[in-house]
Structures are given as structure tokens and as C-alpha cells.
Amino acid sequence: MLTMEIKGELPTGEPELPMEDVAALMFDSVQLNFESGGRPEKWLPLARGGESFLYQSGALRSSVRSEYGEDFAAVYAGAGLPYAAIHQYGGRAGRGGSAIIPQREYMLFQDEDVDAILEMLDGHLTAFYSTKGERIG
């Protein structure tokens, strides 16, 4: 199973709210990677032609899950799918490593995703401190 996680304590009266939003954004980003066939660059097609294995059954895409808590947001994929890692990282597979599988990175955030997460957390912290009459920055 592959995991991407953001951790950190946020001072707030409702600590799960921003992390729930961050987890949802992370989940949507990974799903968009599948919808786009790879971002920012498209995944390579199969050597014998046709769509990537990442589309064939939909199991890998369906395995994507998000989770959040008071101090973390995470997205997971590939639980129980032995081919999940080889597609994420690329490498050799098959009998004797005879098949070369190109990297098809699906657990990946784009710059705009990172910016959106930072804006979300910044907005939450700004709102938190403004209700306390404190300045940040």
C-alpha cells in the first residue's frame, strides 16, 4: 500500500475540520491523476498498445482512500493490489523480471494542489488567530 500524509498540530476549537478538507483535496488530486491519464505528463501506453493497466479493472483507482484526524490528513492506495507499487515507481516485473514497467505515478500532487492545501491551512490559522485578537505573520 502507498501512503501520502500531511502531519502537524493546528490550534483550533474544531481540529478535524481543516484536515478533513485537506484530505478531501488530496483524494480529489489523486483521482484527477487517474481521470487525466497522468499529470502533468500523460502515462505511457502499454507496449503492446491499448490503455494502461491502471484503467483495465478500475481496482487501483477504486482502492484510493483518504483519512484524517486532529493532526493529519492522508491518502492511501493499492491495499491488497500487488501491482500498485510497480506502477507508481516503475521497474521490472514478470518471470525473471523480463517485463519493464514504466513509471505511472498516480500518487502525486501537483504544484497547484500544494498551493491549495497551504492556502486552506493559512486561511484556517488566520481565522483562528483573528477570533483570538492575535496577529500572525
Buried (B, 14 or more C-beta within 10 A) or exposed (E): EBEBEBEEEBEBEEBBEBBBBBBBBBBBBBBEBBEEBBBEEEBEEEEEEEEBBBEEEEBBBEBBBBBBEEEBBBBBBBEEBEBBBBBBEBBEBEEEEEEEBBBBBBBBBBEEBEEBBEEBBEEBBEEBBEEEEEEEE
